[in-house]
Amino acid sequence: MKPWSSELVCTAFLAGQLPELKGPKAVMLGRSNVGKSTLINALLGSRIAKVSSTPGKTRSINFYRVKEQPGVMDEFFLVDLPGYGYASRGAAERRSWWQLINAYFERESELAFALHLVDFRHGMLPNDLELTEWLDSLELARLVVFTKGDKVPKSRRRAQYEKFVQGSLDSIAPPEITEGKNDSAMERLRRTIADVFAEIRKLDLLDAKDR
């Protein structure tokens, strides 16, 4: 599967800047410094997201329009949420994070699922568990994606992966271990995302028939 074509269509720092975009959406979220921007660039095959070494640098919601191969899947929006936790930010700024995020979720009606990024070196940390509880409260399915896999020696990856998957981890498909580059793992992730959208679309059609 070739990298998707994509474009940044909107950046919102305030609730009043949130766009009204029609179409299915997947939100990408994770704690600060999890490698979200690096993963977006690898997933979309373009340096479309700004990468910073400073945790919590991204404080806006970024909306990317993504198009896959014709006939495989219609376009969708990848919604990049600010890193959760703001490791180097104060309490007021963390409250601002929640205000912006809550405003988005309150008005968005076409969310399909969430991509929950988890640092493969550490697994599910307290911030990740908080995110999981929050997603549960929204009844939003999530696909877990491990980042920074290259930071773990290859000899330890299988055992570490099995430990995390058998632990407190809830994912609608087996997580991929990514390294922030456009490789075979990224290709499998694209296929998984396409499959999840296809399954959700099928379930929506079945629900429509029942109604």
C-alpha positions in Angstrom: 0.0 0.0 0.0 1.5 3.3 -1.0 1.6 6.3 1.4 -1.6 8.3 1.4 -1.8 11.7 -0.1 -2.6 14.3 2.5 -2.9 18.0 3.3 -3.2 20.1 6.4 -6.6 21.8 6.2 -6.9 23.5 9.5 -5.1 24.3 12.8 -7.2 25.3 15.8 -5.8 26.8 19.0 -9.2 27.9 20.4 -12.6 26.4 20.4 -13.9 29.2 18.1 -11.4 28.1 15.4 -12.6 24.5 15.2 -13.7 23.7 11.7 -16.9 21.9 10.5 -15.5 19.1 8.3 -17.8 16.5 6.8 -16.5 13.0 6.7 -15.2 10.2 8.9 -12.4 11.0 11.3 -9.8 9.2 13.4 -8.2 11.1 16.3 -4.6 10.6 17.2 -3.6 11.2 20.8 -1.0 10.2 23.3 1.0 11.7 26.2 3.5 14.4 25.7 6.7 13.4 23.9 5.3 10.1 22.6 6.5 10.8 19.1 3.1 11.8 17.6 4.4 14.2 14.9 7.1 11.8 13.8 4.6 9.1 13.4 2.2 11.3 11.4 5.0 12.2 9.0 5.9 8.5 8.5 2.3 7.4 8.2 1.4 10.1 5.6 4.8 9.8 3.8 5.4 13.6 4.1 7.0 16.0 6.5 3.6 17.5 7.1 3.8 17.8 10.9 6.3 19.8 12.8 8.6 17.7 15.0 10.0 19.2 18.2 12.1 17.7 21.0 10.2 19.8 23.6 7.3 17.9 25.3 4.0 19.6 24.8 5.2 21.8 22.0 2.0 21.2 19.9 -0.8 23.0 21.6 -3.3 23.0 18.7 -5.6 20.5 17.1 -4.4 19.8 13.5 -6.8 18.5 10.9 -5.3 16.5 8.0 -7.4 15.4 5.0 -6.1 12.0 3.9 -6.9 10.2 0.6 -6.0 6.6 0.0 -5.8 4.6 -3.3 -8.9 5.0 -5.4 -11.4 2.2 -4.8 -9.8 1.2 -1.5 -11.2 3.7 0.9 -12.8 7.1 0.7 -11.0 10.1 2.2 -11.0 10.6 5.9 -9.6 13.2 8.4 -6.8 12.5 10.7 -7.2 14.7 13.8 -4.0 15.4 15.7 -4.7 16.3 19.3 -2.1 18.0 21.5 0.1 15.7 23.6 -1.6 14.9 26.9 0.1 15.8 30.1 2.2 18.8 29.0 5.2 17.5 31.0 6.8 21.0 31.0 3.5 23.0 31.2 1.7 24.5 34.2 -1.8 23.6 35.6 -3.5 26.5 33.8 -2.2 25.3 30.4 -3.3 21.7 31.1 -6.8 23.0 31.9 -6.7 24.9 28.6 -5.8 21.5 26.9 -9.0 19.9 28.3 -11.2 22.9 27.4 -10.1 22.7 23.8 -10.4 18.9 23.6 -13.8 18.8 25.3 -15.1 21.5 23.0 -14.0 19.4 20.0 -15.5 16.2 21.2 -18.8 17.9 22.2 -19.4 19.1 18.6 -17.9 16.3 16.6 -20.4 13.6 15.5 -18.4 11.7 12.9 -15.6 10.2 15.0 -14.8 6.6 14.0 -12.1 5.7 16.4 -8.9 6.8 18.2 -5.3 6.0 17.6 -3.7 5.9 21.1 0.0 6.2 20.8 2.0 4.4 23.6 5.8 4.6 24.1 7.1 1.1 23.6 9.8 1.6 26.1 7.4 2.1 29.0 4.0 0.7 28.0 0.9 2.0 29.7 1.9 4.8 32.1 -0.6 6.6 34.4 -1.3 9.2 31.8 -2.1 6.5 29.3 -4.5 4.8 31.7 -6.2 8.2 32.3 -6.6 8.5 28.5 -8.0 5.0 28.3 -10.6 5.8 31.0 -11.6 9.0 29.2 -12.0 7.2 25.9 -14.1 4.6 27.7 -16.3 7.3 29.0 -16.8 8.5 25.4 -17.4 5.0 24.2 -14.8 5.6 21.5 -12.9 2.5 20.3 -9.2 2.8 20.1 -6.3 1.3 18.2 -3.1 1.2 20.2 0.1 2.0 18.3 3.5 1.6 19.9 6.1 4.3 19.2 9.9 4.5 19.6 10.3 0.7 19.0 13.9 1.4 17.9 14.7 2.4 21.4 14.3 -1.1 22.6 16.9 -3.8 21.6 15.5 -6.3 19.1 16.3 -9.2 21.4 13.8 -7.8 24.0 11.0 -6.6 21.7 8.9 -9.8 21.4 8.9 -10.4 25.2 8.1 -6.8 25.9 5.3 -6.8 23.3 3.7 -9.9 24.7 3.9 -8.4 28.3 2.1 -5.2 27.2 -0.5 -7.0 25.1 -1.4 -9.4 27.9 -1.6 -6.5 30.4 -4.0 -3.6 30.7 -4.2 -2.8 27.1 -7.4 -2.6 25.0 -7.0 -2.3 21.2 -9.4 -3.1 18.4 -6.5 -4.7 16.5 -3.1 -6.0 17.4 -0.8 -3.0 18.0 2.1 -2.3 15.6 5.6 -1.5 16.9 6.7 1.6 14.9 10.0 3.4 14.7 8.9 6.7 13.2 10.0 5.8 9.6 8.1 4.8 6.5 8.8 1.0 6.6 6.9 -2.3 6.6 5.4 -1.6 10.0 4.0 1.7 8.7 2.5 -0.1 5.7 0.8 -2.6 8.0 -0.6 0.3 10.1 -2.1 1.9 7.0 -3.8 -1.4 6.1 -5.1 -1.8 9.7 -6.5 1.8 9.7 -8.2 1.1 6.4 -9.6 -2.2 7.7 -11.0 -0.5 10.8 -12.7 2.2 8.8 -14.1 -0.4 6.5 -15.5 -2.5 9.4 -17.0 0.6 11.1 -18.6 1.6 7.8 -20.1 -1.9 7.4 -21.5 -1.8 11.0 -23.0 1.6 10.3 -24.7 0.3 7.2 -26.1 -2.7 9.2 -27.4 -0.4 11.9 -29.1 1.7 9.2 -30.8 -1.3 7.8 -32.1 -2.3 11.3 -33.5 1.2 11.7 
